[in-house]
């Protein structure tokens, strides 16, 4: 597997950490649906995640397939490493 630049790993780690917070807030909100502050945090992290994903895909290519991400030309999904391989 080819080595990716340090920025690849930095962006991927920030995205993973952000998405982890979203999962944790989702679990919390399942039992505390009236917590307005937690909902605001959730929405802020969702917005941040979308921004990070757009930037990562612009810089390094698709994070997912099956219609969740646009592809560059030529088709770039076949290019490794995929995010779960690093």
C-alpha positions in Angstrom: 0.0 0.0 0.0 1.3 3.4 -0.9 2.2 6.0 1.8 -0.1 9.0 1.9 1.0 12.5 2.8 0.7 13.6 6.4 -2.3 15.9 5.6 -4.3 12.8 4.5 -3.9 11.3 7.9 -4.5 14.6 9.8 -7.8 15.2 7.9 -8.9 11.6 8.2 -8.3 11.6 12.0 -10.2 14.9 12.4 -13.1 13.5 10.5 -13.1 10.3 12.5 -13.0 12.2 15.8 -15.9 14.5 14.6 -18.0 11.5 13.5 -17.3 9.8 16.8 -18.7 12.8 18.7 -21.8 12.6 16.4 -22.4 9.0 17.3 -22.0 9.7 21.1 -24.4 12.7 20.9 -26.9 10.5 19.0 -26.8 7.9 21.8 -27.2 10.6 24.4 -30.1 12.3 22.6 -31.9 8.9 22.3 -32.3 9.1 26.1 -32.4 12.9 26.5 -34.4 14.2 23.5 -35.2 17.5 25.2 -31.6 18.6 25.8 -31.5 21.7 23.6 -27.8 22.3 24.1 -26.9 18.7 23.0 -29.1 19.1 19.9 -27.2 22.3 19.1 -23.9 20.5 19.6 -25.1 17.7 17.4 -26.1 20.0 14.6 -22.8 21.9 14.8 -20.8 18.6 14.6 -22.9 17.4 11.6 -22.1 20.7 9.8 -18.4 20.3 10.7 -18.4 16.7 9.5 -20.0 17.7 6.1 -17.4 20.4 5.7 -14.5 18.0 6.6 -15.8 15.4 4.2 -16.1 17.8 1.3 -12.5 19.0 1.9 -11.1 15.5 2.3 -12.8 14.3 -0.9 -11.6 17.4 -2.8 -8.0 16.7 -1.7 -7.9 12.9 -1.7 -10.9 11.4 -3.4 -14.1 9.6 -2.4 -14.6 8.4 1.2 -17.5 6.1 0.3 -19.2 4.6 -2.8 -22.8 3.7 -3.7 -24.0 7.3 -4.3 -22.7 9.0 -1.1 -19.8 10.7 -2.8 -19.1 12.3 -6.1 -16.3 10.9 -8.3 -13.6 12.8 -10.0 -12.7 11.9 -13.6 -11.5 9.3 -14.2 -13.4 7.1 -11.8 -11.4 7.3 -8.6 -13.0 4.8 -6.3 -10.6 2.1 -7.4 -7.6 4.0 -6.1 -6.2 2.7 -2.9 -5.8 3.2 0.0 -9.4 3.5 1.0 -10.0 5.3 4.3 -10.5 2.1 6.3 -7.1 0.7 5.0 -5.0 3.3 6.7 
